[in-house]
Amino acid sequence: MTLETSKSNYWHSRAQRVIPGGVSSPVRAFKAVGGTPRYFVSGAGSRVTDVDGNNYVDLVGSWGPMIVGHAHPKVVEKVSAAMSKSFSFGAPHPNESLLAESISQRVSAAERVRFVSSGTEAVMTAVRLARGATGRALIVKFSGCYHGHLDSMLVSAGSGVATLGLPNSPGVTAGQVADTVVLEYNNFDELNELFSERGSEVAAVITEAAAANMGVVPPLDGFNEQIAKLCAMHGALMILDEVMTGFRVSRAGWWGKYGSGWQPDLITMGKVIGGGLPLAAVAGRAEIMDLLAPLGSVYQAGTLSGNPVATSAGLATLELLDQDAYDLLDKRAGEIGDAISGALNGHVVQHSYQVAGNLFSFFLGCSRVTNYAQASTQDQTAFKIFFNSMLDNGVSIPPSAFEAWFVSTAITDSDVETIALAADRAARSVAQALN
């Protein structure tokens, strides 16, 4: 079955005349999977509807923020109330303090919180803070981890860069490359060697709490803890990127659930804390965060940072995320992941089903994946077939083999059945193509 897409075709043609590639973020263009990007016009609960009237179970969730589903009545109510009083003041307001307090109460490592408008800005601020605090320049990251599109973080990045097969960081200066060291993710030996040889130069090590931009690749036992230990030993800072995992895998994020015995110096947050509106944050130890202006000399500013509408959406979303909600998210993620893996197994399609909290993804044609080099060996042609079949059968999944899949509390038993049926058909299509 092929869905009607004439109106999406029209809008994409129109968009390409005025927007580069017709999209405002590269993965949306469907370059890796072919076909027409769907132009969505509405969402309610677990479902989204495109301009042609096609309805889909949504496993993208705006790449994570729609954790309680689309247009949740409580979130809509709080946002509408905030908007009725003004969209933005460019000045302090109560919601900003209330959301910062909620974050600090949930995450003890977040002694101070500074709001920005995107995950990229949060990482940019964290990196600048680390350099300001240590007086050092060198930043260490891991191949395949994506931390936004600031220059130094596009050296061997994952996600959209991997999806499009772009060369490493065109437009990034040689100086930025020289100040960035890229190690293999989950490789203890490389990490230890780097600190042994250049520990005194390192300003910070940045890592995704659980890698989710090369597909889902959780850290090996002790890997994040070793980063924290080495940073502390050598006077460097650990930046834990929880833009995806923060408030998604637990009420205190990845570190709150799995961080026993170690603590990051800085944490970047986004997605869920804005409830679907542009909002992110950098948080961490008070003595480091207080280096930010106006208390300190590390400068950061933003006209719309912490605006009243986005913070109201974040507050409403966090209020809905009690333990019952997290139990439901874990349950739905397990049901859906098991159903899809079962369908692939049933049609003898080799794959690795990988999980980090309630984030998950599938690497077709692979055994277990622990780093970007292994993720890059997956069968992207098979994924293209799988993706388009899922879409034609009413399930919207990420249009890239290098992305995490997201569930919401709005997913129903009926949705799980729809996903399972679609997965069986998609797995059959992949098996037929491979044979």
C-alpha positions, -999 to 999 in steps of 0.1 A, spaced: 0 0 0 13 34 -10 -2 65 7 -14 96 -11 13 123 -9 3 148 -35 -2 176 -10 31 169 7 47 168 -27 33 202 -34 44 217 -2 79 202 -5 83 216 -40 72 250 -28 95 249 2 126 240 -19 122 273 -37 128 293 -5 143 270 21 177 251 14 167 216 7 131 225 16 138 218 53 150 236 84 169 205 97 186 181 73 173 147 84 137 159 76 145 159 39 142 120 36 175 120 16 186 87 33 152 69 29 138 84 -3 103 94 -10 84 125 0 89 142 34 55 143 51 42 177 59 24 174 92 -5 197 102 -18 183 134 -11 160 163 -32 146 191 -19 122 217 1 94 200 -9 103 165 1 128 138 -17 138 106 -2 151 74 -16 175 48 -30 146 27 -50 134 57 -28 103 64 -27 94 101 4 78 118 14 65 152 43 87 161 75 72 172 95 104 165 78 127 189 96 158 176 128 139 184 119 135 220 100 165 235 65 151 230 69 126 258 33 130 270 20 131 235 9 158 212 -13 187 224 -17 173 259 -46 193 274 -27 203 305 3 215 285 -20 234 261 -38 250 291 -6 262 307 9 275 274 -23 293 265 -24 310 298 12 321 295 7 333 259 -24 354 269 -1 375 291 27 380 265 49 357 245 82 372 258 95 400 281 132 398 276 133 401 314 131 378 344 98 361 352 84 336 377 81 306 354 119 307 347 127 304 384 100 277 389 114 255 361 150 260 373 139 249 408 121 219 394 152 208 375 175 213 405 150 193 428 150 164 403 188 165 395 210 171 425 240 177 402 222 207 388 230 232 415 226 261 390 206 263 358 210 287 328 184 285 301 190 289 264 169 281 233 185 250 218 207 220 227 234 235 205 234 266 226 236 246 258 266 227 246 283 258 233 278 274 267 291 243 285 322 241 263 329 278 269 324 274 306 348 245 307 375 264 289 369 295 311 370 274 343 402 254 334 421 279 313 426 251 288 415 247 252 413 210 244 379 193 242 376 155 240 345 140 223 336 106 209 331 96 173 294 93 164 282 114 194 263 144 183 262 176 205 246 201 182 261 220 153 287 243 169 320 241 151 341 220 175 313 194 179 309 187 142 343 169 142 333 132 136 297 138 146 268 114 143 231 118 136 223 141 106 260 142 95 261 104 94 227 102 78 237 124 49 272 109 45 288 143 48 326 147 51 337 157 85 329 193 93 331 214 61 333 250 72 350 242 105 384 259 109 417 241 114 419 257 148 387 242 159 398 208 147 432 212 165 414 219 198 391 188 195 402 153 201 379 125 189 381 91 205 362 59 198 331 56 220 332 29 247 369 25 242 385 25 277 421 21 264 419 52 241 404 73 269 431 62 294 459 68 269 447 102 260 447 113 296 480 97 302 496 117 274 476 149 274 456 151 306 470 185 316 457 200 283 421 188 286 395 214 294 366 189 292 353 156 280 318 157 265 298 126 260 261 117 255 248 101 286 238 72 264 247 76 227 216 81 207 227 99 175 244 69 158 214 48 167 211 38 203 244 27 217 245 26 256 277 32 274 295 0 286 295 -6 323 318 19 340 325 40 309 309 72 320 323 67 355 358 63 341 354 96 322 343 114 355 372 98 374 399 108 348 385 143 345 387 148 383 422 134 385 435 157 358 416 189 366 393 187 336 355 188 335 330 162 325 301 175 304 273 150 303 250 157 273 214 148 285 196 168 258 179 135 247 180 114 279 173 142 304 139 137 320 131 110 295 146 79 310 138 89 345 127 120 366 164 128 371 176 117 336 203 92 329 226 103 356 199 102 382 190 66 373 224 51 364 250 76 379 258 59 412 293 67 424 301 95 400 289 130 391 293 152 360 305 188 364 281 202 338 250 187 322 233 199 290 195 195 288 168 201 262 139 184 244 116 174 273 123 205 295 106 226 268 76 204 262 80 208 225 89 245 225 124 259 220 141 256 253 173 240 266 197 245 295 232 240 309 234 231 345 260 220 370 281 227 400 275 262 415 312 272 415 314 265 377 280 279 367 286 311 387 315 319 363 287 329 338 279 366 334 267 386 352 285 369 382 315 359 363 333 368 331 322 339 308 296 355 286 264 341 273 231 358 264 199 352 245 169 374 239 144 345 241 163 324 266 139 311 293 109 328 278 76 325 296 58 304 270 85 277 267 91 275 304 53 270 310 53 241 286 83 226 303 68 230 338 35 214 327 53 185 310 75 178 341 45 179 363 29 151 343 60 129 346 56 110 378 69 75 384 37 60 369 45 79 337 81 65 336 69 30 343 44 34 313 71 47 290 94 18 298 65 -6 293 55 8 259 91 10 247 96 -27 257 64 -38 240 71 -20 208 108 -29 206 100 -66 213 73 -66 187 95 -52 160 125 -74 169 101 -104 169 89 -94 134 125 -91 121 134 -125 137 103 -140 122 114 -131 88 150 -139 95 163 -104 91 196 -100 110 196 -71 134 207 -57 167 179 -43 189 195 -19 213 180 -1 243 190 27 266 163 34 292 132 38 270 152 49 240 157 22 214 167 16 178 175 -12 154 207 -19 134 198 -40 104 224 -64 92 245 -60 124 254 -78 156 257 -58 188 269 -23 182 292 -5 207 307 23 187 302 44 155 325 23 133 302 -7 140 271 14 135 283 25 101 283 -11 89 245 -14 92 225 -21 60 211 13 52 193 0 21 174 -25 42 165 3 66 152 24 37 129 -4 27 118 -10 64 112 28 69 90 33 39 70 2 46 64 13 82 53 47 69 29 33 43 14 12 71 7 41 93 38 43 116 61 73 116 96 63 126 128 84 123 139 88 87 174 77 94 192 46 105 213 67 129 186 80 152 169 69 184 131 61 185 109 77 210 77 66 228 51 87 246 27 81 275 -1 86 250 6 53 231 -23 29 235 -27 -9 233 -42 -3 199 -12 17 188 11 -12 198 -10 -35 177 -8 -12 147 30 -10 151 33 -48 154 13 -53 122 33 -27 103 66 -42 115 56 -76 103 49 -62 68 80 -41 68 102 -71 79 86 -92 52 95 -65 26 131 -64 38 134 -102 37 120 -103 2 144 -76 -10 174 -93 6 166 -127 -9 
